[in-house]
């Protein structure tokens, strides 16, 4: 969750309300005799530079005067400068002369108060540190949930099998050599059609020509496979993956290898395209049924972009089995539809 949003909830819980200001994040709390004012300066984004502290102070003093004129009470102000970690020495040296500034280490969950700076602000320090501790625990829980979502059991096992097969074959010989791969289960026309070695339709989907080939497929599978497994379940997901891989091999056999019988084919990309097809089916199904997206982080435009980009890469690059990609994509789409017809 966004730290600023959670900080805003924390301040609201302590009686502060947001005050619209000229480009600033201000919260105020009216007391009988004065107004407590808190300014929050967010941490820098990549490429940003921080405004010098003296200019920040001039700006906030102008805002303080506006608040005093509007509400007719004097103000007491605290500025919270957010950092991802502790500020550097130059920043500390710049901040120290100003008593109303605290540095907040968002990652470490600390309020950093230097010499000459006020030790507390109406009991805010302890409450702020407790809030940050709770926020950090919430972030850790969220990260654990995200890891569980990414590393679903069946998808992780499939990635593991692909990696294990690659390591074994790489230890045994040269995985970049077509002859070696053909001897150990990759697919080529004579072996499947003439000799009836149909097992190659499956074994070839767990073999890869080199580490780069493996890495490309497994990274995509890790990113998208867990999403499909989470929605349709491990058993159905395994059926979609294996079925798409077999369909991709069949498409490769009768389209690519029939024209080029001496070509050796291997790789999980057909099954990966099947996973893409499955996700595309579910997104379209949600749209047709006017249901809340089960994959809000992807959406139809995002999924179409991924598919079109991947297909375009194949059609503009030599040595890519496009028939397997298209066959796997169609099979994954249809299999997901069949397996989730009542879901």
N, C-alpha and C positions, 0 to 999 in steps of 0.2 A: 504494500500500500504506500501511497505517497506520503512522505514524512511531513510536508507542509500541511497537508489536509488533516493528518492526525494531530499535529501541533495545534492547528486551529480548533479542533474539538477539545483538546486539553485546555486551551485558554478559555474557550466558551464555558467549559465546566467550572472554571474558577471565576466566572462572572464577567469576563471580558467580552466585548463585542467588536466585530470588524468595523473599521472606519475607512470609508473610501478616501483615498489620498492620491496625490499626484505621483503615480508610479511607485508608491510604497506599500508595504504590508504593515498596517498599523492596527493595533487592538487597544481599546480604551476601557477603563472601568471607572465609573463615576463614584466618588466618595462625597461625604457631606462638605468637606472643606477643599478638596482638590480632585484632580483627575490623574489616575495612573495610566501611563501610556507606554505601550511596548511596541517597538519596531523590530521586525524580523528581516534580516538581509540574507537571502538564500545563498547556498554555496555556488561557486562558479561552475558553469558548464564548460566543456572542452572548447578552447579557443577564446573564451571570455577573459577579460582583465578586470580586476576589481577597482572601483572608484577609490581614489585616495581618501583616507579616513577624515582628513580635515574638510574635504568637500562634502563628504557624507554628513558630517556634523553640522555644517552650514545649512544643508538641505533640511535635516530633521528639525533644526531650530526654527526654520521658517514654518514648517508644518506645525510645530508646537505653538507658535504664535497664532496660527489660524485656528487651532483647537481652542486656545484660551479665549480668543475673540468670539468664537461661535458659542461656547458653553459658559463663558463668564467665570471660569475658575482657573487657578494656577495648575500647572502640570508637574508631575514627577515622571521621569522617563527612563526607560531601560532599552538598550539596543542589544539584540541577540544576533551575533554574526555566526552563521552556520558554516562548518567546515567538514570535509570528509577526512577526518584525522586531525592532528594538531596543526595549527598555523605555523608557517615558517618563521624564522628569527626576525626577518625584516618586518613582517606583518605584526609580530608581537611588539617590536620596538615602536611601531607606528601607533599601536592601540593603547599601550600602557599609560600615556598621559591622560587618557579620557576615563573618568571614574564611572561613567554610565554605560560602559560596553562590557558585555560578556562574550567570550568565544565558546561556541557549542560544538564539541566533537561528536558529530552524528554517528560515526562508526563506532567510536569507543564508548559512547554513552556517557560522556563527561561534560560538566560545565567547568570551563577553564577561567579562573579569576586570578588576575595578576595584581601586582602591587599597585596601590593607589586606587584600585577599583572597589566598588561597594561589595561587601561580603554577602548581602542578601537583598531581596526586593520584596518585602512583605510576605516572606515565607515561600517565595517562588522557587528558590534554588533546590530545596529537597524535593518538592513536588515535580520539578522539571527533570531531575535525575531519575526519580521513580517512573515518570512517564517514559523516558528514554529506555530504561531497563525493560519496561513492559513492551515497548515498540520493538526492541531488539529481539525479544523472545517471540513476538508475533512474526517478525521477519524470518527468524530461524524456522519456525513452524511452517511458514509459507514456502520457504526454500525446500524443506523436507517433503512437503506435499508435491512441489514441482518436480523434484527428483523422482518421487514415486510415480508421478504421471508420465515422466519421460521414460523411465526404465520399467515398463510393463513386462511381466514375466515371459510371455511368449515371444514378443518382439526382441527382448534382450537375449533370449536363448537363440533366436534365429541369427542375430548379429554375432553371437558367440560362436555358433557353428560355422558360419562363413569365415570368421577370423581363424578358428582352429584349423579348418581345412586348408586355408591359405598357408598357415605356418607349417603344417605337416608337409604339404607339397613343396613349399619353398626350401625346406630342410632336405627333401629327397632329391630335388633337381632344380631346373630352371623353369620357373613359371611363366617366363616370357617366350619360351620355346613352344610353338604350336604342336610339334611332334610329341614332346613330353606331355603336354596337357591332353592330347588325344589318347595317349597310352593310359592315362589315369582317370578317364571318365568324361572328358569334354566331348562335345557333339560334332560329328561330321557325317556326311551323307552315307558313305559305304557302311560305316559301323551300324547305323540305325536301320537303314532301308535294306541293305544287302545282307547284313549279318543278323538283323533282328535284335540288336542291343538297345532295346527301348528304355532301359534304365538310365541311359545317358540323357534322356529328356529331363530327368530330375537331377542327376548328379552334376550335370553341367551348370545348373543354376546356383550351385554352391562353390563354383570355381572362378578364379579371377586371374587375368593376365597382369600381374604386377601389383605392387602396393598402391599405386595411384588409382588403379581401376577399383580395387577393394575399398579404398578410403572414400571415393566418391559415392559409391553405392551405399556403404554403411552409414555415412553421415546423414544422407537423405533418409534412409530407413529409420534411423534413430529419431529424427525430427518429426517424421510424419506417421510412422508405423504405430507408435504408442497411442496416437490420437484415435486411429481407427480401432485398435484393440480395446481401448477404453470404452468405446461406444457399443461395439458389437460383441465384445467378449472374446476371450482367448481362443476358444474352440473354433468359432466362426472365422476369427482373424487368421488362424493357421490354415483353414480351408481356403480362404481367399488368397493367401500368400502362395501356398503350394499350387493351387489350381491355376493361378495367374502365371506362375513360373512354368508349369507344364504347357499351358496354352501359348505362352511366349516361345517356348522351345519348338512347339509344333509349327507355329507361324514362321519361325526362323528356318525350320527344316524345309518346308514346302515353298517358301518364297525366296529366301536367300540361298540356302544350300543347294536347292534344286538347280539353280542357275550357276552356282559356284561350288561344285561338289567337293573340291579340295580345300575349301575353307573350314577352319575349326572354330566352333562357337562355344562361348562360355560366359558366365556372368549372371548376377542377380538382378540386373536392371529391368528385365521383363517383369519379375515379381514386384519390384519397386514401383514400376508403372502401374501394376495391378492395384497396389495400395493407393496410388493417386486416383485411379479410377473408382475405387471404393469410396474414398473421401468425396469425390465429385458427386457420386450418386447420392450420398447422404445429405450433402449440401442442397442439391436440387430437390430432394425429397422434402427437406425442411421448408424450402421456399414454396413448393406446390401445396403442402399441407398447412402453410402459414404457421409453422411452429417456430418457437425460439431456436435460433441457431445453436447447435450443439458444438460448433467449432467457430465461435465468434472471432477467435484470433486469426482465422484464415479467411473465411467468407468466399463467396463465389468468384469475385474478381481476383482475389489472391490465389485461389486454387487454379483458375484458368491461366493466370500468369505463369505459375510454376510449370504446369503441363506444357503450355505453348513454348516456354523457354527451353524446357528439356527436349522437346521434340525438335525444335529449331536447331538446337546444338547438334543433335544427331544427324539431321539432314544436311548440315553444312560442314560436317567433319567426316573425314575418311575413316574406314575401319569400324564403323558403328552399325550394329544390326538393328536397323529401324523397324524391320518387320516384327522382331521380338518386342520392341517397345510398344508398337501399336497393338499387337496381339495381346500383350499383357494388360495394357490399359483397358481395352474392350472387355477382356475376361474379368478383370477386377470389378468393373462397373456392373456387369451382368451378375456375377457371383454374389456381390454384396446385395444386389436387388433381390435375388432368389433367397438368400439366407436370412434376410431381414424383412421378408414380406409381411410378417405379422408384428414386427417390432416397432 
